[in-house]
Amino acid sequence: MDVILADPHARFEPVVKDPDGPRELVILGSTGSIGTQAIDVVLRNPGRFKVVGLSAAGGRVELLAQQAHQLGVAVVAVARPDAVDPLRAALAALGGPVPEIIAGPDAATQVAGMECHSVLNGITGSIGLAPTLAALRAGRVLVLANKESLIVGGPLVKALARPGQIVPVDSEHTALFQALMSGTRAEVRKLVVTASGGPFRGKRREELANVTPDQALAHPNWDMGPVITINSATLVNKGLEVIEAHLLYDIPFDRIEVVVHPQSVVHSMVEFTDGSTMAQASPPDMRMPISLGLGWPDRVPDAAPACDWTKAATWEFFPLDNDAFPAVDLAREVGTLGGTAPAVFNAANEECVDAFLQGRLPFSGIVDTVAKVVAEHGTPSGATSLTLEDVLAAETWARARARAIAAG
């Protein structure tokens, strides 16, 4: 690969109608964890940002209506057509002008191509791929929290993205992004991605067999949605982040290391060839990476609390137990295979997480089942010929196969 998707040394300036006015934004997944925190950043910086479009699945109509009303957006997109009438009624009850409402499975993709400066993709899951491609194709800055769209469609994203057009929002990747500003690409020896270890850090594989959904959803540091929280407990999330780091920064898999850091204060590190390591540290609060993505290349003052250096603190680092948590090694294998293998990995995992939350699959069965689906998928065709149709077909097959295996 020769394309650095997230290059902190590059600058991409979209064409906007009013470069001196507030930066106009579209927020995809506005009622989720990333979206609500992004809106908090926007509301605390009214002269700096203006949201012109929102998208959501449609399950939290009252919240979506409140967001649209408070922000004064022009367009609201919902994936569920049955949410349109309740949304319109909720907006009317709030008073003021009612924005245009777009509904259907392609609604987020439509709003992602709106005229604006930046599109924050905070959608969870691979359904974020089409909106990611739409934002890039429209020439917007893509503020990327939807890691799955990059992972399942890496070659498609690489074919569209221009230098500096993508700014990552994952706490680990924004940390790498900032640390990489300290040197040139040739000076980078290793990327070090940190993991909290989730709620089961230090547990042996045999101790994980009877984990309940409630236990797995109790993350010690982060407040996230259910799928991401379970992925953090299995460390599938860390495996996805290794693939993402490889794609964003064009660093080989054997130079991307994962270490367990329970405090979640050092979000990731870059080791340079002279032996120095640059780390980005801040308390676990997603408003910091979100604000950096929305404001890049400038920082947003007081976006989140800083470390309190007047209090004693200890930061710990441990090697990853690959036997208890095999997801990272599996992700390296999948990332190396390329093609549709990452799409299969991700789709099978989403189905297995759902089966676990519904009590149809044990916790340890999540990654074991994903591994079986990946093995059955085999070695894919070359990544250079990948199409969106290939990705969607691979995902459909992987979901069906994962459901069949989970059903026994």
Buried (B, 14 or more C-beta within 10 A) or exposed (E): BEBBBBBBEBEBEBEBEEEEEBBBBBBBBBBBBBBBBBBBBBEBBEEBBBBBBBBBBBEBBEBBBBBBBEBEBBBBBBBBEEBBEBBBEBBEEEEEEBBEBBBBEBBBBBBBBBBBBBBBBBBBBBBBBBBBBBBBEBBBBBBBBBBBBBBBBBBBBBEBBEBBBBBBBBBBBBBBBBBBEBBEEEBBBBBBBBBBBBBBBEBEEEEBEEBEBEEBBEBBBBEBBBBBBBBBBBBBBBBBBBBBBBBBBBBEBEBBBBBBBBBBBBBBBBBBEEEEEBBBEBBBBBBBBBBBBBBBEEEBEEBBEEEEEEEEEEEEEEEBBEEBBBBBBBBBBBBEBBBBBBBBBBBBBBBBBBBBBEEBBBBBBBBBBBBBBBEEBEEBEEBEEBEEEBBBEBBEBBBBBBBEBBEE
